[in-house]
Amino acid sequence: MPGKHTRAAIKELEDAGWKVTYTSGRAHAFARASCPGGPGCCAPPFSINGTPDVDEHEAQKIRRRMRQHNAKVTERQEGED
């Protein structure tokens, strides 16, 4: 089970519309997150580590991926105008 910082970041992902698929819990990967725009939107799905060395770093990684996605979507929308 990931720490409180990672769990909070996962909740933010889910609230933002990301698809979070939880694994069986038999490996380090706790879940996989897919961008809400679908497979061709911005990036491939990424793994969320349930046993990171530093919980805060895993949460930062999750939030960074969310920011990168939002920036790409905004850039794409501005290009359409």
C-alpha positions in Angstrom: 0.0 0.0 0.0 1.5 3.4 -1.0 2.0 6.2 1.5 -0.4 9.1 2.2 1.4 11.4 -0.3 1.1 8.9 -3.2 -2.5 8.1 -2.3 -3.4 11.8 -2.3 -1.8 12.2 -5.7 -3.7 9.2 -7.1 -6.9 10.7 -5.8 -6.0 14.0 -7.7 -5.5 11.9 -10.9 -8.8 10.2 -10.5 -10.6 13.5 -9.8 -9.0 15.0 -13.0 -10.5 12.2 -15.0 -7.5 9.9 -15.4 -8.1 6.2 -15.6 -6.3 4.4 -12.7 -6.2 0.6 -12.9 -5.1 -1.1 -9.7 -2.9 -4.1 -10.0 -3.1 -7.3 -8.0 -0.6 -6.0 -5.5 2.0 -8.7 -6.1 4.7 -6.4 -7.5 6.1 -3.0 -6.9 3.6 -1.5 -9.3 0.5 -0.5 -7.3 -1.4 0.9 -10.2 -1.2 2.1 -13.8 -2.5 5.5 -14.9 -3.8 6.4 -18.3 -4.4 9.9 -19.6 -8.1 10.9 -20.0 -7.5 11.8 -23.7 -7.0 8.2 -24.6 -4.0 6.3 -26.0 -3.1 8.8 -28.7 -3.4 11.9 -26.6 0.0 12.6 -25.0 1.9 9.8 -23.4 1.7 6.0 -22.7 0.2 4.8 -19.4 2.7 4.9 -16.5 3.1 2.7 -13.4 2.6 4.0 -9.9 5.0 2.4 -7.5 3.3 1.1 -4.3 6.6 0.7 -2.4 8.8 3.7 -3.4 11.9 4.6 -1.4 10.5 8.1 -0.8 6.7 8.5 -0.9 6.9 12.2 -1.6 9.0 11.6 -4.8 6.4 9.2 -6.2 3.7 11.7 -5.5 5.8 14.4 -7.3 6.2 12.1 -10.3 2.4 11.6 -10.5 1.7 15.3 -10.3 4.5 16.1 -12.9 2.8 13.7 -15.4 -0.5 15.4 -14.8 1.0 18.9 -15.4 2.8 17.7 -18.6 -0.5 16.3 -19.9 -2.4 19.6 -19.0 0.3 21.6 -20.8 0.1 19.5 -23.9 -3.7 19.7 -24.0 -3.6 23.5 -23.6 -0.9 23.8 -26.3 -3.0 21.7 -28.7 -6.1 23.7 -28.0 -4.3 27.0 -28.6 -3.1 25.7 -31.9 -6.6 25.0 -33.0 -7.7 28.6 -32.4 
